[in-house]
Amino acid sequence: MAQMQIPGMSIAVVQAGEPVPISTIADLVKWEQALQQGTLISQSGLEAMWQPQLSTHGNEWEHLRYAVALGPFVLNYQGRRVVGHNGSILGFASNITRFMDDNIIAIVLCNLDNISRPDAIALEIAQYFCPQLKNVMLQPPRDNK
């Protein structure tokens, strides 16, 4: 097992076919704080990373309600700036969603791999803290493939 060295964090990397980082909610909160404070990447770098990269093949933003950025997905939540990404590996599912205009970051770690949309859990968490989000639908909708 190797260790990633990030100031104030201890992230183990396990080699089991693919290298898999193991972290905790506390580690991910520190990660988010480092992103927000410009410790890991500049604010202009983050803004560039979170810009939607629309394809020339269609209208993802209006039809699918999301677009891919440089890593995360940019979600169309009624004009709000929202970026996030699901992840999964055998036995686990996760999501980090940033509701930037509402100053909410939802981090979801599940020890089940049958959670197909951990972003739905992230939205529910955000709705708890920001009642205005109760009027938005999960994007992309569950039936989009």
Backbone as CSV, one residue per row, in Angstrom:
resi,resn,N_x,N_y,N_z,CA_x,CA_y,CA_z,C_x,C_y,C_z
1,MET,0.852,-1.172,0.000,0.000,0.000,0.000,0.899,1.237,0.000
2,ALA,0.613,2.152,-0.903,1.369,3.397,-0.998,0.576,4.522,-0.345
3,GLN,1.231,5.606,-0.022,0.576,6.763,0.571,0.743,7.957,-0.365
4,MET,-0.344,8.686,-0.627,-0.258,9.966,-1.333,-0.007,11.020,-0.278
5,GLN,0.923,11.904,-0.500,1.250,12.939,0.467,0.654,14.267,0.029
6,ILE,-0.392,14.673,0.681,-0.995,15.984,0.491,-1.020,16.603,1.879
7,PRO,-0.510,17.821,2.057,-0.438,18.410,3.394,-1.754,18.297,4.155
8,GLY,-1.687,17.717,5.354,-2.849,17.584,6.213,-3.739,16.405,5.894
9,MET,-3.402,15.615,4.872,-4.228,14.487,4.481,-3.375,13.235,4.388
10,SER,-3.997,12.117,4.603,-3.320,10.832,4.437,-4.222,9.942,3.595
11,ILE,-3.851,9.726,2.342,-4.671,8.926,1.441,-3.877,7.692,1.048
12,ALA,-4.398,6.532,1.400,-3.752,5.278,1.032,-4.171,4.892,-0.374
13,VAL,-3.267,4.294,-1.112,-3.575,3.796,-2.453,-3.313,2.300,-2.452
14,VAL,-4.363,1.516,-2.694,-4.272,0.062,-2.660,-4.190,-0.449,-4.095
15,GLN,-3.273,-1.351,-4.348,-3.150,-1.957,-5.672,-3.928,-3.267,-5.680
16,ALA,-5.041,-3.278,-6.379,-5.859,-4.493,-6.503,-6.382,-4.524,-7.931
17,GLY,-5.516,-4.787,-8.871,-5.874,-4.670,-10.276,-5.582,-3.261,-10.738
18,GLU,-6.350,-2.305,-10.245,-6.113,-0.888,-10.497,-5.771,-0.229,-9.172
19,PRO,-4.931,0.808,-9.177,-4.693,1.530,-7.925,-5.980,2.205,-7.483
20,VAL,-6.359,2.008,-6.242,-7.610,2.532,-5.721,-7.313,3.406,-4.503
21,PRO,-7.589,4.727,-4.579,-7.376,5.550,-3.383,-8.448,5.263,-2.342
22,ILE,-8.024,5.209,-1.118,-8.941,5.013,0.005,-8.899,6.282,0.830
23,SER,-10.047,6.910,1.024,-10.081,8.132,1.813,-11.363,8.160,2.632
24,THR,-11.472,9.168,3.462,-12.619,9.339,4.346,-13.333,10.642,3.997
25,ILE,-14.489,10.836,4.584,-15.197,12.107,4.416,-14.302,13.255,4.892
26,ALA,-13.615,13.056,6.021,-12.725,14.107,6.536,-11.645,14.455,5.522
27,ASP,-11.062,13.444,4.869,-10.055,13.701,3.835,-10.647,14.489,2.677
28,LEU,-11.855,14.110,2.250,-12.475,14.782,1.116,-12.892,16.214,1.458
29,VAL,-13.259,16.463,2.711,-13.546,17.837,3.138,-12.262,18.665,3.062
30,LYS,-11.150,18.100,3.519,-9.864,18.811,3.413,-9.513,19.070,1.946
31,TRP,-9.785,18.087,1.092,-9.536,18.233,-0.347,-10.345,19.410,-0.893
32,GLU,-11.627,19.451,-0.564,-12.493,20.533,-1.043,-12.037,21.880,-0.511
33,GLN,-11.621,21.929,0.765,-11.119,23.182,1.323,-9.866,23.634,0.588
34,ALA,-8.975,22.696,0.272,-7.753,23.027,-0.462,-8.095,23.546,-1.863
35,LEU,-9.119,22.964,-2.505,-9.549,23.473,-3.815,-10.086,24.894,-3.685
36,GLN,-10.941,25.126,-2.703,-11.555,26.440,-2.532,-10.539,27.513,-2.157
37,GLN,-9.512,27.124,-1.411,-8.509,28.096,-0.954,-7.393,28.314,-1.973
38,GLY,-7.443,27.590,-3.086,-6.427,27.757,-4.113,-5.109,27.082,-3.790
39,THR,-5.109,26.142,-2.842,-3.887,25.442,-2.452,-3.442,24.452,-3.524
40,LEU,-4.392,23.773,-4.164,-4.070,22.739,-5.144,-4.075,23.253,-6.574
41,ILE,-4.963,24.189,-6.863,-5.096,24.737,-8.217,-5.673,26.145,-8.066
42,SER,-5.292,27.024,-8.949,-5.767,28.410,-8.855,-7.265,28.490,-9.136
43,GLN,-7.869,29.570,-8.687,-9.300,29.779,-8.934,-9.586,29.823,-10.427
44,SER,-8.705,30.460,-11.191,-8.925,30.514,-12.644,-8.781,29.118,-13.255
45,GLY,-7.904,28.288,-12.701,-7.776,26.905,-13.160,-9.030,26.104,-12.885
46,LEU,-9.615,26.308,-11.689,-10.876,25.625,-11.356,-11.991,26.062,-12.294
47,GLU,-12.094,27.366,-12.512,-13.146,27.871,-13.403,-12.997,27.278,-14.803
48,ALA,-11.765,27.170,-15.291,-11.530,26.575,-16.612,-11.909,25.094,-16.596
49,MET,-11.582,24.403,-15.511,-11.887,22.973,-15.402,-13.394,22.734,-15.384
50,TRP,-14.149,23.689,-14.846,-15.587,23.518,-14.692,-16.395,24.108,-15.840
51,GLN,-15.761,24.556,-16.905,-16.493,25.068,-18.056,-17.047,23.909,-18.873
52,PRO,-18.327,23.949,-19.243,-18.883,22.873,-20.073,-18.169,22.781,-21.415
53,GLN,-17.887,21.582,-21.831,-17.255,21.325,-23.128,-18.322,20.693,-24.026
54,LEU,-19.133,21.525,-24.633,-20.248,21.032,-25.439,-19.733,20.441,-26.748
55,SER,-20.305,19.327,-27.137,-19.882,18.695,-28.386,-20.564,19.369,-29.568
56,THR,-20.124,19.034,-30.745,-20.748,19.565,-31.958,-21.813,18.599,-32.479
57,HIS,-22.112,17.562,-31.700,-23.030,16.512,-32.149,-24.478,16.723,-31.718
58,GLY,-24.741,17.694,-30.869,-26.125,17.821,-30.442,-26.302,18.866,-29.368
59,ASN,-27.406,18.754,-28.685,-27.795,19.758,-27.707,-27.854,19.146,-26.306
60,GLU,-26.709,18.675,-25.807,-26.675,18.032,-24.492,-27.286,18.919,-23.408
61,TRP,-26.966,20.206,-23.461,-27.354,21.097,-22.372,-28.870,21.163,-22.219
62,GLU,-29.590,21.264,-23.325,-31.047,21.344,-23.250,-31.712,19.976,-23.222
63,HIS,-31.202,19.026,-23.979,-31.838,17.710,-24.056,-31.433,16.801,-22.897
64,LEU,-30.147,16.611,-22.703,-29.672,15.699,-21.664,-29.563,16.373,-20.305
65,ARG,-29.482,17.702,-20.275,-29.409,18.506,-19.060,-28.051,18.453,-18.371
66,TYR,-27.009,18.083,-19.114,-25.660,18.129,-18.569,-24.658,18.212,-19.707
67,ALA,-23.438,18.556,-19.355,-22.328,18.548,-20.305,-21.088,18.109,-19.542
68,VAL,-20.126,17.581,-20.253,-18.884,17.159,-19.636,-17.942,18.353,-19.575
69,ALA,-17.235,18.469,-18.447,-16.182,19.477,-18.324,-14.857,18.725,-18.312
70,LEU,-13.815,19.330,-17.802,-12.516,18.662,-17.738,-12.441,17.838,-16.448
71,GLY,-13.196,16.765,-16.384,-13.256,15.896,-15.203,-14.678,15.753,-14.724
72,PRO,-15.231,16.806,-14.106,-16.601,16.675,-13.601,-17.643,16.916,-14.695
73,PHE,-18.876,16.619,-14.352,-20.005,16.969,-15.205,-20.516,18.326,-14.745
74,VAL,-20.940,19.144,-15.691,-21.590,20.413,-15.391,-23.073,20.153,-15.598
75,LEU,-23.854,20.415,-14.563,-25.269,20.056,-14.584,-26.149,21.280,-14.770
76,ASN,-27.226,21.121,-15.516,-28.161,22.198,-15.805,-29.281,22.147,-14.767
77,TYR,-29.099,22.851,-13.649,-30.074,22.899,-12.562,-30.707,24.286,-12.527
78,GLN,-31.543,24.584,-13.516,-32.291,25.837,-13.593,-31.391,27.056,-13.434
79,GLY,-30.280,27.071,-14.157,-29.392,28.220,-14.152,-28.383,28.256,-13.025
80,ARG,-28.455,27.335,-12.081,-27.472,27.294,-10.994,-26.180,26.658,-11.496
81,ARG,-25.047,27.107,-10.949,-23.762,26.497,-11.271,-23.592,25.268,-10.383
82,VAL,-23.616,24.101,-11.011,-23.499,22.830,-10.294,-22.547,21.934,-11.072
83,VAL,-21.532,21.393,-10.384,-20.624,20.429,-10.998,-20.509,19.233,-10.061
84,GLY,-20.349,18.059,-10.651,-20.223,16.869,-9.819,-19.776,15.671,-10.632
85,HIS,-19.528,14.590,-9.924,-19.102,13.369,-10.588,-19.388,12.177,-9.686
86,ASN,-19.988,11.150,-10.281,-20.172,9.869,-9.594,-18.942,9.007,-9.802
87,GLY,-18.732,8.076,-8.910,-17.669,7.101,-9.073,-18.110,5.782,-8.465
88,SER,-17.551,4.698,-8.950,-17.878,3.404,-8.348,-16.789,2.400,-8.688
89,ILE,-16.692,1.424,-7.846,-15.818,0.279,-8.030,-16.479,-0.843,-7.239
90,LEU,-16.163,-2.045,-7.538,-16.812,-3.191,-6.906,-16.954,-2.986,-5.396
91,GLY,-18.191,-2.883,-4.942,-18.467,-2.741,-3.520,-18.654,-1.324,-3.028
92,PHE,-18.440,-0.317,-3.876,-18.501,1.063,-3.416,-19.082,1.976,-4.495
93,ALA,-19.713,3.059,-4.057,-20.190,4.111,-4.954,-19.946,5.446,-4.255
94,SER,-19.706,6.490,-5.041,-19.420,7.788,-4.439,-19.877,8.919,-5.346
95,ASN,-19.929,10.103,-4.766,-20.261,11.299,-5.518,-19.756,12.513,-4.758
96,ILE,-19.277,13.496,-5.499,-19.035,14.835,-4.965,-19.770,15.779,-5.898
97,THR,-20.676,16.572,-5.350,-21.395,17.573,-6.128,-21.234,18.920,-5.454
98,ARG,-20.863,19.903,-6.243,-20.688,21.265,-5.758,-21.846,22.108,-6.272
99,PHE,-22.684,22.565,-5.379,-23.763,23.495,-5.713,-23.169,24.883,-5.454
100,MET,-22.422,25.387,-6.427,-21.564,26.545,-6.206,-22.339,27.810,-5.861
101,ASP,-23.456,28.051,-6.506,-24.219,29.263,-6.227,-24.908,29.199,-4.871
102,ASP,-25.073,28.011,-4.330,-25.719,27.832,-3.027,-24.702,27.575,-1.918
103,ASN,-23.409,27.567,-2.267,-22.324,27.345,-1.317,-22.488,26.026,-0.543
104,ILE,-22.835,24.967,-1.288,-23.016,23.643,-0.701,-22.176,22.640,-1.481
105,ILE,-21.449,21.817,-0.752,-20.736,20.698,-1.351,-21.244,19.439,-0.666
106,ALA,-21.802,18.523,-1.447,-22.303,17.256,-0.909,-21.324,16.153,-1.300
107,ILE,-20.843,15.423,-0.296,-19.926,14.306,-0.505,-20.646,13.045,-0.056
108,VAL,-20.750,12.074,-0.952,-21.464,10.830,-0.665,-20.506,9.658,-0.856
109,LEU,-20.330,8.862,0.178,-19.549,7.622,0.102,-20.456,6.477,0.523
110,CYS,-20.651,5.504,-0.341,-21.529,4.358,-0.066,-20.702,3.070,-0.097
111,ASN,-20.946,2.188,0.850,-20.253,0.898,0.811,-21.149,-0.165,0.183
112,LEU,-21.864,0.254,-0.841,-22.686,-0.624,-1.675,-22.417,-0.251,-3.126
113,ASP,-22.302,-1.215,-3.992,-22.091,-0.862,-5.399,-23.377,-0.881,-6.207
114,ASN,-24.514,-1.168,-5.565,-25.769,-1.159,-6.311,-26.476,0.193,-6.232
115,ILE,-25.777,1.207,-5.773,-26.297,2.570,-5.775,-25.923,3.165,-7.134
116,SER,-26.876,3.193,-8.054,-26.542,3.627,-9.411,-26.448,5.136,-9.544
117,ARG,-27.088,5.881,-8.664,-27.084,7.342,-8.767,-26.788,7.980,-7.402
118,PRO,-25.544,7.901,-6.940,-25.228,8.578,-5.680,-25.433,10.090,-5.771
119,ASP,-25.466,10.632,-7.000,-25.754,12.053,-7.159,-27.174,12.390,-6.714
120,ALA,-28.090,11.425,-6.757,-29.452,11.656,-6.252,-29.418,11.866,-4.738
121,ILE,-28.549,11.136,-4.053,-28.378,11.318,-2.610,-27.771,12.697,-2.344
122,ALA,-26.785,13.089,-3.156,-26.157,14.412,-3.002,-27.191,15.524,-3.162
123,LEU,-28.082,15.385,-4.139,-29.128,16.396,-4.330,-30.046,16.453,-3.115
124,GLU,-30.410,15.305,-2.573,-31.271,15.296,-1.374,-30.591,15.987,-0.198
125,ILE,-29.290,15.768,-0.036,-28.543,16.446,1.034,-28.591,17.954,0.809
126,ALA,-28.323,18.392,-0.417,-28.340,19.823,-0.721,-29.735,20.410,-0.507
127,GLN,-30.781,19.670,-0.860,-32.147,20.145,-0.675,-32.469,20.355,0.804
128,TYR,-31.880,19.549,1.650,-32.091,19.702,3.090,-31.567,21.058,3.562
129,PHE,-30.397,21.464,3.065,-29.772,22.710,3.497,-30.232,23.928,2.704
130,CYS,-30.778,23.702,1.517,-31.246,24.800,0.662,-32.613,24.429,0.101
131,PRO,-33.681,24.811,0.786,-35.031,24.428,0.359,-35.377,24.832,-1.071
132,GLN,-34.724,25.888,-1.627,-35.010,26.289,-3.003,-34.646,25.183,-3.991
133,LEU,-33.747,24.300,-3.611,-33.361,23.199,-4.492,-34.424,22.103,-4.560
134,LYS,-35.416,22.148,-3.687,-36.480,21.131,-3.726,-37.281,21.214,-5.025
135,ASN,-37.193,22.340,-5.710,-37.932,22.526,-6.970,-37.170,22.042,-8.198
136,VAL,-35.918,21.612,-8.029,-35.148,21.162,-9.190,-35.189,19.645,-9.286
137,MET,-35.163,19.168,-10.517,-35.162,17.721,-10.758,-33.732,17.239,-10.914
138,LEU,-33.488,15.988,-10.550,-32.195,15.362,-10.721,-31.772,15.433,-12.184
139,GLN,-30.530,15.864,-12.425,-30.024,15.975,-13.792,-28.742,15.173,-13.931
140,PRO,-28.514,14.482,-15.007,-29.525,14.192,-16.015,-30.631,13.326,-15.413
141,PRO,-31.829,13.380,-15.976,-32.917,12.552,-15.445,-32.531,11.092,-15.410
142,ARG,-33.133,10.353,-14.506,-32.797,8.942,-14.305,-32.935,8.107,-15.568
143,ASP,-33.840,8.496,-16.482,-34.050,7.663,-17.684,-33.083,7.985,-18.804
144,ASN,-32.234,9.025,-18.680,-31.220,9.302,-19.698,-30.113,8.286,-19.580
145,LYS,-29.654,7.793,-20.675,-28.553,6.825,-20.677,-27.335,7.466,-21.273
